[in-house]
Structures are given as C-alpha cells and as structure tokens.
C-alpha cells in the first residue's frame, strides 16, 4: 500500500485563543511524519495501531454529514489486510499526531476529496477544516480541525478567525543566533482535560477579559512580527506573552516547569509558551541566542524548529 507522508505541525501562536476566535499561526514540522501502511506480521505497535484505526473507522462510518463521504468498503478491506499508521510523531506532545492520521485517512478514502493541487479558495479551506473537525473529534471530543488541515496541506496556515483562514508565507530561515525550539517535558499531555480546564476558566469574567485584552493582543502582535520578520519586536511581544501564560495558564504548565518558565523571563535567555494544549508534551521556546538557551537548559532535551 502506497500512502503519502503527512507531517507533524506546530502551532507557533494561538493556542486556546483560536478556540475563542483570535489569531493563530501553524507551521508543518517535517522532523516527524506518518503514513498508512499494511503488514502481514503485526508487531505490538502495528497491532495496536490497527485496533485504533478500527475504532476510528466506526467513528468515520457513523458520520452523517453532507460535507464528506468515504469509501468504507476499501477502508474496511485495508484494515482486514493489516493496515496501520506508521508514525514517528509522538502522541500527547502537542505536535498533531492525530492530525496527521486524520489527513492520511481523508486523503486515502474520502470521495470527491479536495486536493492540495487545486485552487484552494477560502470556501474550500473552510470546508476542509470543517470536515477535519468532524473527523478529529473522535480523538479530542472537540477539535478545530486545524491540525489535520496543516498536515494535509503541508503549508503554514494563518488563522485570522474561525471564518477566515489562509495559507501564509513565512520568512525563510536565516543562519542567525535566534531560534524557535521545542523543550521536551518528558510527560504525556492529554488535550481533552486541558481544554475542559480552559472552558471552566472561561466562565470567569476576569479571565475572559484577560484573554481578549492581553492574550489575544500579544498573540496577534507576535504573529504580525513573525510574518514580517520584525525579530526584535517579536521577542518583546513573546516575553509579554510568556508572562501572561505563566500567570493565567498555570494548570496547563507541568509543575516541574514553573520555575524554568520564570527563569527564562528573568534572565532573557529564552521565553517559553504552550505548544498545543499543554499539560505535558513539548513546550515551545523562543530565544535570541540558541547557544545561550542550550546552556541555560542543559538538563533538558531541546529540538530546533526554526532559525532567525
């Protein structure tokens, strides 16, 4: 079975904000990828993956939507022939493991699918996002559909609002000192409990005010700076954003990293923010001097994402 590769994604800016219709910017992360494959000899990984795909098949088969239909016969046959999702994308790490799987299944089995080669109008992008939201709800209870969209298109995506998304051109990487990196918390994070905590916080008027007046303001400024290549302004805004997240999103930051987070703000060696829903997995870091950040975080595993 020949199935294309689908990549992980990183939501650079907009975690939680996009649930409430503020801006977001997501980029593909090619270091991790997944593809549908078949095997005659299951090992423990492929057997578990096949079982998970069977549960996902049941969800897909029960989708009663005018938006999309699937070739369920082919899907079932492939499952019976030993299909599994061969993926290097870590699960529960905020880099879109379920998104890549959803993109793969849509690509392989959707009928009248929207392809990446056609003219992707705003209507087509929104339709894809809505389809992916329905599909991915199996994994998270509630899904924006953004992770699969990013994985499927393999393009940076700018989310202006729920009704306005577009492919984005990001500045090409430079061989400078600055970097975006991933910090491995070495803990698994689950999306649904974190989203539930957020939704409960949203019942508080003060939290809602902070989200619209501070969090969204700095998120939008960071996105603007990043896309325009305004690096010095970007770091000023990322620092402000990092402070706001530490103050207001503590439950989403693993306890062991509260001091590490504050150390970055105090020393200016690096600034941390949530990668995905938080609660574990990766934490996203921004630094003007990657070497200095590496020294400061020498006890932790770092992975380079982007150079300034």
Secondary structure, DSSP 4 states (H G I P E B T S, - for coil): -----EEEEEEEE-TTGGGGT--EEEEEEEEEEEEEEE-SS--HHHHHHHHHHHHHHHHHHH---SS--B-HHHHHHHHHTTEEEEE-SPTTSSS-HHHHHHHHHHHHHBTTPPPTTS---HHHHHHHHHHHHHHHHHHHSS--SHHHHHHHHTS-EEEEETTEEEE---PPP-SSS-EEEEEE-SS---HHHHHHHHHHHTTSHHHHHHIIIIIHHHHHHHHHHHHHT-HHHHHHHHHHHHHHHHHH-GGGS-GGGHHHHHHHHHH-S-EEEESTT-SSSEEEEEES-HHHHHHHTTTS-EEEEEE-
